[in-house]
Amino acid sequence: MPVNIRIPTPLRKLTHDEEVVETSAENIGQAIADLETRYPGIEERLLDESGEVRRFVNVYVNEEDIRFLDNKDTAIKDGDEVSIIPAIAGG
Amino acid sequence: MVEQQGYMKALCCRECGEEYPLEARHVCELCFGPLEVVYDYEAAKRKMTRQTIEGRPQSMWRYAELLPVAGEPTVGREVGFTPLVKADRLAKRLGIRELWIKNDAVNYPTLSFKDRVVSVALSRAREMGFEVVACASTGNLANSVAANAASAGLTAFVFIPNDLEKGKVVNSLIYNANVIGIKGHYDEVNRLCAEIAGKHNWAFVNVNMRPYYAEGSKTQGFEIMEQLGWKIPRHTVVPMASGSLLTKIHKSYQEAVKVGLVEESEYSVHGAQATGCSPISQAFKQGQDFFKPVKPDTIAKSLAIGTPADGFYALKVFKETAAASDDVTDDEIREGIKLLAETEGIFAETAGGVTVGVAKKLIASGAIPADDSAVLCITGNGLKTLDAVENHAGSTREIAPSLREFESLLDSDKELAAATQ
């Protein structure tokens, strides 16, 4: 059972309208690199010039914000759910 | 085009400047930055004179040219124009020359500033043909979406953390809205709503409708300026959850200058948070440009957002306006609520206690000089957060319906007063 990544609306053009894509990567950084090989252009949407997750992008593993975990080094394993969510919402 | 879009020109990314049509979308596809409504300020300026505005009905819609609705508003036409109260007794207690309270605790119809943003969001949603409206809320927004949707005949889904104050929960249920309690804090509710919004074609007021919704907060700033005799207050203290209200009050001051309603003048817009959820104020105190998310733990549940969407922009406002940000503990919040009630007869919710408490600190520290003038933004009503103060407000003293018992109560009060002198 691979890891499911839920893709937010602004990125679905790149994933050919797929809402959920799979990866077998072992951490978030690798998962983004894996996405880039299959959906070219997605990495620069998610990462800034220094290679960190963009200020206005929130990434969650099983509902937990990776900033409370190990950021890009947060480990993922089979069956985990990853969500990529625009940070600008709520309030 | 003016007929179809009012004074709006487009949606524009605040980060990279990419433009988008005036649809229900809130995020830039290129950089994930927030989208904002751009107006035709030249056209608005021709229409918005002090005189024309003063001749309009006393509601937030008297500033309609700078609100993102194409036609006439259809939801919440009576919202706004709440009192600006000169607070001399509180000023004395806080040690400042002049103090004003902008009292949105009596906003119509649901007693918080959220009626401003919701009337804009739902009016716009109706124009766009939506029939279902929704929100992620810490309580006040849920109340306002539920009530305004009911009056507009729209279906409402409101999502709230499941541990909210009873007053805020009942205040949503009574309007027959779909109230969904999420087992988690607001940031989790918000994340879920972002995912639901990606799946269902609903008008989520603070997700896909956020560029329109958030603009409604500017009316609090417009009203303050008009009620002060068309000038920008030297100091404004604003409570912060996402930071959106603060950035929009700042924007209202800038826009009023731009369309010639007020003279340009020096001003500072200060931010107030609860210590138990203070990512923005901590970042300010540490000199950071960006906040670190936190897990909220405070009685100020309406401000309990650990990942504030506009935190970055609030920090920018402090820099641009030479302002400060601070935070207060739960005890200081209760003291703030009581102080405002005892001195001015205004019962604010916990967020109001935060604003008063932080104002006190900023005046004491000199960030707001004692010989200056300040406006405190009170955003919600104390009757909705009784849980927070019920054990701290004292208790009734019970007697029989007997004159003798009452006289002896007064006598014992006098004795007590004499003993403590």
Interface residues (C-beta under 8 A of the other chain):
Chain A: R6 P8 T9 P10 L11 K13 E19 R45 R54 R55 F56 V57 N58 Y60 E63 D65 R67 F68 S83 I85 P86 A87 I88 A89 G90 G91
Chain B: E15 H26 V27 C28 E29 L30 C31 F32 G33 P34 A136 G184 Y186 D187 E188 N190 R191 C193 A194 E195 A197 G198 K199 N206 V207 R210 A214 A241 S242 G243 S244 F290 K292 P293 K295 I305 T307 P308 A309 D310 F312
